[in-house]
Amino acid sequence: MAAVTGHLGDEAPFLFRHAVESLRTARLRPEVRIEEVAAPRRLAAYAYALEATVLADGEELADGRLVLLHEPDGHDAWHGDFRLVTLVRAELEPEMAGDPLLPEVSWSWLTGALATRGADYQEPSGTISRASSHYFGAIGDRRDDTQIEIRASWTPRDRPGGTGPDAAAHLVAWCDLLCACAGLPPAEGPEVPPRGAAGVLPLPKRRT
Protein backbone atom coordinates (compact mmCIF):
# COMPACT_ATOMS: atom_id res chain seq x y z
CA MET A 1 0.00 0.00 0.00
CA ALA A 2 1.18 3.52 -0.77
CA ALA A 3 0.46 5.32 2.49
CA VAL A 4 1.61 8.91 2.11
CA THR A 5 3.23 11.12 4.74
CA GLY A 6 5.20 14.33 4.45
CA HIS A 7 5.91 15.29 0.84
CA LEU A 8 3.41 13.98 -1.72
CA GLY A 9 5.13 12.64 -4.80
CA ASP A 10 3.82 12.86 -8.33
CA GLU A 11 2.84 9.19 -8.15
CA ALA A 12 -0.11 10.06 -5.90
CA PRO A 13 -3.36 10.67 -7.85
CA PHE A 14 -4.26 14.29 -8.51
CA LEU A 15 -7.54 14.09 -6.56
CA PHE A 16 -5.73 12.74 -3.50
CA ARG A 17 -2.98 15.37 -3.69
CA HIS A 18 -5.64 18.07 -4.12
CA ALA A 19 -7.52 16.81 -1.04
CA VAL A 20 -4.37 16.69 1.07
CA GLU A 21 -3.39 20.21 0.05
CA SER A 22 -6.88 21.34 1.00
CA LEU A 23 -6.40 19.80 4.46
CA ARG A 24 -3.01 21.45 4.86
CA THR A 25 -4.33 24.94 4.11
CA ALA A 26 -7.64 24.77 6.02
CA ARG A 27 -8.55 27.68 8.31
CA LEU A 28 -8.84 26.27 11.82
CA ARG A 29 -9.82 27.44 15.27
CA PRO A 30 -6.88 28.79 17.29
CA GLU A 31 -7.58 26.35 20.14
CA VAL A 32 -6.78 23.39 17.89
CA ARG A 33 -3.16 22.30 17.58
CA ILE A 34 -2.83 19.98 14.60
CA GLU A 35 0.03 18.13 12.91
CA GLU A 36 0.71 15.44 10.35
CA VAL A 37 1.49 11.93 11.58
CA ALA A 38 2.40 8.67 9.90
CA ALA A 39 -0.61 7.27 8.04
CA PRO A 40 -1.82 3.66 8.35
CA ARG A 41 -0.50 1.50 5.52
CA ARG A 42 -3.11 -1.22 5.07
CA LEU A 43 -6.45 0.59 5.01
CA ALA A 44 -6.31 1.96 1.47
CA ALA A 45 -4.01 2.53 -1.47
CA TYR A 46 -3.36 6.09 -0.29
CA ALA A 47 -3.70 7.53 3.20
CA TYR A 48 -2.97 10.78 4.99
CA ALA A 49 -3.30 11.27 8.75
CA LEU A 50 -3.57 14.18 11.16
CA GLU A 51 -3.57 14.35 14.94
CA ALA A 52 -5.07 17.24 16.87
CA THR A 53 -5.22 18.50 20.43
CA VAL A 54 -7.60 21.10 21.83
CA LEU A 55 -5.82 23.44 24.23
CA ALA A 56 -7.34 26.15 26.42
CA ASP A 57 -5.38 28.06 29.07
CA GLY A 58 -2.56 25.57 28.66
CA GLU A 59 -4.80 22.59 29.44
CA GLU A 60 -5.35 19.71 27.03
CA LEU A 61 -9.11 19.20 26.77
CA ALA A 62 -9.52 16.74 23.88
CA ASP A 63 -7.47 14.94 21.27
CA GLY A 64 -8.05 12.88 18.18
CA ARG A 65 -6.87 11.53 14.87
CA LEU A 66 -8.35 12.00 11.39
CA VAL A 67 -7.32 9.77 8.48
CA LEU A 68 -8.12 10.46 4.83
CA LEU A 69 -8.24 7.29 2.74
CA HIS A 70 -8.34 7.05 -1.04
CA GLU A 71 -8.94 4.17 -3.43
CA PRO A 72 -8.68 5.52 -7.01
CA ASP A 73 -10.93 2.77 -8.37
CA GLY A 74 -13.50 3.16 -5.63
CA HIS A 75 -14.42 0.98 -2.67
CA ASP A 76 -17.69 -0.95 -2.54
CA ALA A 77 -18.18 -0.53 1.21
CA TRP A 78 -17.54 3.21 1.04
CA HIS A 79 -19.74 3.85 -2.00
CA GLY A 80 -17.03 6.20 -3.16
CA ASP A 81 -13.29 6.57 -3.59
CA PHE A 82 -12.56 8.60 -0.42
CA ARG A 83 -13.23 7.79 3.23
CA LEU A 84 -12.60 9.73 6.42
CA VAL A 85 -11.92 7.80 9.63
CA THR A 86 -11.65 9.38 13.06
CA LEU A 87 -11.01 8.74 16.73
CA VAL A 88 -11.80 11.51 19.23
CA ARG A 89 -11.28 11.38 23.00
CA ALA A 90 -12.08 13.79 25.80
CA GLU A 91 -12.58 13.79 29.56
CA LEU A 92 -16.13 14.59 30.58
CA GLU A 93 -17.44 16.80 33.31
CA PRO A 94 -19.20 14.75 36.04
CA GLU A 95 -22.66 16.12 35.18
CA MET A 96 -22.26 15.06 31.55
CA ALA A 97 -20.77 11.64 32.27
CA GLY A 98 -24.02 10.27 33.68
CA ASP A 99 -26.34 11.71 31.03
CA PRO A 100 -28.19 8.78 29.37
CA LEU A 101 -28.51 10.83 26.16
CA LEU A 102 -24.76 11.39 25.89
CA PRO A 103 -24.21 8.93 22.99
CA GLU A 104 -26.96 10.48 20.89
CA VAL A 105 -25.82 14.01 21.71
CA SER A 106 -22.20 13.17 20.92
CA TRP A 107 -23.14 11.69 17.54
CA SER A 108 -25.16 14.83 16.79
CA TRP A 109 -22.02 16.91 17.42
CA LEU A 110 -20.44 15.15 14.44
CA THR A 111 -23.40 15.22 12.08
CA GLY A 112 -24.30 18.76 13.10
CA ALA A 113 -20.76 20.00 12.52
CA LEU A 114 -20.65 18.43 9.06
CA ALA A 115 -23.99 20.02 8.18
CA THR A 116 -22.98 23.44 9.54
CA ARG A 117 -19.74 23.46 7.55
CA GLY A 118 -21.41 22.29 4.35
CA ALA A 119 -19.36 19.09 4.33
CA ASP A 120 -21.54 16.78 2.23
CA TYR A 121 -21.25 13.09 3.11
CA GLN A 122 -22.85 9.66 2.97
CA GLU A 123 -22.54 6.19 4.55
CA PRO A 124 -21.71 7.37 8.09
CA SER A 125 -20.98 4.80 10.79
CA GLY A 126 -19.50 4.90 14.26
CA THR A 127 -19.54 4.06 17.95
CA ILE A 128 -19.70 6.21 21.08
CA SER A 129 -18.06 4.80 24.20
CA ARG A 130 -17.54 6.12 27.70
CA ALA A 131 -15.26 4.65 30.32
CA SER A 132 -15.13 5.61 34.00
CA SER A 133 -12.05 5.26 36.17
CA HIS A 134 -12.18 4.96 39.96
CA TYR A 135 -8.93 5.11 41.93
CA PHE A 136 -7.99 3.16 45.05
CA GLY A 137 -5.06 2.53 47.36
CA ALA A 138 -2.00 4.68 46.84
CA ILE A 139 -3.76 6.68 44.14
CA GLY A 140 -7.12 6.81 45.90
CA ASP A 141 -6.90 10.58 46.31
CA ARG A 142 -7.36 11.08 42.57
CA ARG A 143 -10.71 12.35 41.38
CA ASP A 144 -12.86 9.82 39.52
CA ASP A 145 -13.03 10.59 35.82
CA THR A 146 -14.97 9.57 32.74
CA GLN A 147 -13.69 9.68 29.19
CA ILE A 148 -15.72 9.72 26.01
CA GLU A 149 -14.41 8.08 22.85
CA ILE A 150 -15.92 8.62 19.42
CA ARG A 151 -14.95 6.34 16.56
CA ALA A 152 -16.56 7.23 13.24
CA SER A 153 -16.13 7.10 9.50
CA TRP A 154 -17.96 8.59 6.56
CA THR A 155 -17.65 9.03 2.80
CA PRO A 156 -17.23 12.64 1.67
CA ARG A 157 -19.22 13.42 -1.46
CA ASP A 158 -17.47 14.95 -4.47
CA ARG A 159 -17.99 18.58 -5.32
CA PRO A 160 -19.38 19.50 -8.73
CA GLY A 161 -16.72 19.78 -11.40
CA GLY A 162 -14.76 16.62 -10.72
CA THR A 163 -12.37 18.11 -8.15
CA GLY A 164 -13.08 15.56 -5.43
CA PRO A 165 -14.49 16.26 -1.95
CA ASP A 166 -14.19 19.52 -0.04
CA ALA A 167 -11.64 18.08 2.38
CA ALA A 168 -11.08 21.39 4.18
CA ALA A 169 -14.77 21.63 5.13
CA HIS A 170 -14.62 18.12 6.60
CA LEU A 171 -11.50 18.98 8.59
CA VAL A 172 -13.04 22.16 9.99
CA ALA A 173 -16.17 20.20 10.94
CA TRP A 174 -13.99 17.59 12.64
CA CYS A 175 -12.25 20.33 14.63
CA ASP A 176 -15.71 21.59 15.66
CA LEU A 177 -16.43 18.07 16.96
CA LEU A 178 -13.19 18.11 18.96
CA CYS A 179 -14.07 21.48 20.46
CA ALA A 180 -17.59 20.34 21.31
CA CYS A 181 -16.16 17.30 23.13
CA ALA A 182 -13.79 19.66 24.95
CA GLY A 183 -16.73 21.75 26.15
CA LEU A 184 -15.83 24.87 24.17
CA PRO A 185 -18.56 27.12 22.74
CA PRO A 186 -19.25 26.93 18.98
CA ALA A 187 -17.17 29.11 16.70
CA GLU A 188 -18.92 32.25 15.52
CA GLY A 189 -19.97 32.42 11.88
CA PRO A 190 -19.41 29.98 9.02
CA GLU A 191 -15.66 30.61 9.04
CA VAL A 192 -13.11 31.11 11.80
CA PRO A 193 -9.95 33.22 11.78
CA PRO A 194 -6.84 31.64 10.27
CA ARG A 195 -4.31 30.16 12.69
CA GLY A 196 -1.47 32.05 11.07
CA ALA A 197 0.82 31.48 8.16
CA ALA A 198 0.63 27.70 8.45
CA GLY A 199 -2.50 25.64 8.89
CA VAL A 200 -1.24 22.08 9.37
CA LEU A 201 2.21 21.41 10.74
CA PRO A 202 3.96 19.08 8.27
CA LEU A 203 5.44 15.77 9.35
CA PRO A 204 9.24 16.15 9.40
CA LYS A 205 10.90 14.40 6.48
CA ARG A 206 12.70 11.21 7.42
CA ARG A 207 16.39 11.00 6.89
CA THR A 208 17.43 8.79 4.01
ABEGO torsion letter per residue (X at the ends): XBBBBEBBBAABBAAAAAAAAAAAABBBBAABBBBBBBBBAAABABBBBBBBBBBBGGBBABBBBBBBBBBAAEBAAAGEABBBBBBBBBBBBAAAAABAAAAAAAAAAAAAAAAAAGBBBBGBBEBBBBBBBBBBEAAAABBBBBBBBBBBBBBBBBBBGGAEBBAAAAAAAAAAAAAAAAGBBBBBEABBBBAEABABBBBBBBBX
